[in-house]
Amino acid sequence: MARKKKEKCMQEMEAYKQKKDEEAANFRKEEEEHMKLKKQEALQLLKKKETTENLIKAKENLPKNKQNKEDKKNSDPNKPSPFILFSKEARKSLLEERPEISNSTLGAFISVKWKELNEEERQGNDKAAEAMEAYKKEMEAYHKSVAASLDQKTEE
């Protein structure tokens, strides 16, 4: 009887050890995946930092007064941007996937995803195209109304 109990105990101990080994292996895999994600995030932040530094250097090399004035003259704050529309959608999906993510990391992810898109995919965004068409129609109507009001003033 003692021999049978000892064999049974040894079998249970083997099963227990096997179970603990599997749990440890699963934990190691999860830790490795977590470390990979952290490395990817760090690399993306590093790329973003390098890009930002390059942009700052490029801006510093430009004549400040002329470039800033031209940028302000040519920019329209109401003009729809494909990036803005893309970032709104990407932000929602990333926040659903990772609710604990910080805003700076989220911005880095969005910019990396945007950079991964080719030019056709960037411009091919249906919502951006629709918004741009609506914007153009509004601008045409506005310019026509301005021209009409100017014509009326010149006739008087």
C-alpha positions in Angstrom: 0.0 0.0 0.0 2.8 2.4 0.9 4.4 1.7 -2.5 1.2 2.4 -4.3 0.7 5.7 -2.4 4.3 6.6 -3.1 3.8 6.0 -6.8 0.6 8.0 -6.8 2.3 10.8 -5.0 5.2 10.8 -7.4 2.7 11.0 -10.4 0.9 13.9 -8.8 4.2 15.6 -8.1 5.3 15.1 -11.8 1.9 16.6 -13.0 2.4 19.5 -10.6 5.9 20.2 -11.8 4.8 20.0 -15.4 2.0 22.4 -14.7 4.4 24.9 -13.0 6.9 24.6 -15.8 4.2 25.4 -18.4 3.0 28.4 -16.3 6.6 29.7 -16.1 7.1 29.3 -19.8 3.8 31.2 -20.5 4.9 33.9 -18.1 8.3 34.2 -19.9 6.5 34.4 -23.3 4.2 37.2 -22.0 7.2 39.1 -20.6 9.1 38.8 -23.9 6.1 40.1 -25.8 5.7 42.9 -23.4 9.4 43.8 -23.8 9.0 43.7 -27.6 6.1 46.1 -27.4 8.1 48.4 -25.2 11.0 48.3 -27.5 8.8 49.1 -30.5 7.2 52.0 -28.7 10.7 53.3 -27.7 11.9 53.0 -31.3 8.8 54.9 -32.6 9.4 57.6 -30.1 13.0 57.8 -31.0 12.1 58.1 -34.7 9.6 60.8 -33.9 12.2 62.7 -31.9 14.7 62.4 -34.8 12.1 63.6 -37.3 11.2 66.5 -35.0 14.8 67.5 -34.6 15.3 67.4 -38.4 12.2 69.6 -38.9 13.5 72.0 -36.3 16.9 72.2 -38.0 15.2 72.7 -41.4 13.0 75.5 -40.0 16.0 77.2 -38.4 17.8 77.3 -41.8 14.9 79.1 -43.5 14.6 82.9 -43.4 12.1 83.3 -40.6 10.1 86.4 -41.6 9.5 85.5 -45.2 8.6 81.8 -44.6 6.3 82.4 -41.7 4.4 85.2 -43.5 4.0 83.0 -46.6 2.8 80.1 -44.5 0.2 82.3 -42.7 -1.0 83.8 -46.0 -1.5 80.5 -47.8 -2.9 78.4 -45.0 -6.7 78.2 -44.4 -7.7 76.9 -41.0 -11.0 75.6 -42.3 -9.4 73.5 -45.1 -10.0 69.8 -44.4 -6.8 67.8 -44.1 -6.5 64.0 -44.9 -4.1 63.6 -41.9 -6.5 65.2 -39.5 -9.4 62.9 -40.6 -7.0 59.9 -40.5 -5.8 60.8 -37.1 -9.3 61.0 -35.7 -10.1 57.5 -36.8 -6.7 56.1 -35.8 -6.9 57.7 -32.4 -10.3 56.0 -31.7 -9.1 52.6 -32.7 -5.8 52.9 -30.8 -7.5 54.0 -27.7 -9.9 51.0 -27.9 -6.9 48.7 -28.2 -4.7 50.3 -25.5 -6.7 52.5 -23.1 -3.7 53.1 -20.9 -1.6 54.7 -23.6 -0.4 58.2 -23.1 -1.2 61.0 -25.5 2.4 61.5 -26.6 2.8 57.8 -27.4 -0.6 57.8 -29.2 0.5 60.7 -31.3 3.7 58.9 -32.2 1.8 55.8 -33.2 -0.6 57.9 -35.4 2.3 59.7 -37.1 4.1 56.4 -37.7 1.0 54.8 -39.2 0.5 57.9 -41.4 4.1 57.7 -42.6 3.7 54.0 -43.5 0.8 54.9 -45.9 1.8 55.6 -49.5 0.6 58.8 -51.2 -2.3 57.0 -52.9 -3.6 55.7 -49.5 -3.2 59.1 -48.0 -5.2 60.9 -50.7 -7.5 57.9 -51.2 -9.3 58.4 -48.0 -12.9 58.7 -49.0 -13.9 61.0 -46.1 -11.0 63.3 -46.8 -12.0 63.5 -50.5 -15.7 64.2 -49.6 -14.7 66.8 -47.1 -12.3 68.4 -49.7 -15.1 68.5 -52.3 -17.5 70.1 -49.8 -14.8 72.6 -48.9 -14.2 73.5 -52.6 -17.9 73.9 -53.2 -18.2 76.2 -50.2 -15.2 78.2 -51.4 -16.7 78.6 -54.9 -20.0 79.8 -53.5 -18.1 82.2 -51.2 -16.0 83.6 -54.1 -19.0 84.0 -56.3 -20.8 85.9 -53.5 -17.8 88.1 -52.9 -17.5 88.8 -56.7 -21.2 89.6 -56.9 -21.0 92.0 -54.0 -17.9 93.7 -55.6 -19.8 94.0 -58.9 -22.7 95.6 -57.2 -20.5 98.1 -55.4 -18.7 99.0 -58.7 -22.0 99.5 -60.5 -23.2 102.0 -57.8 
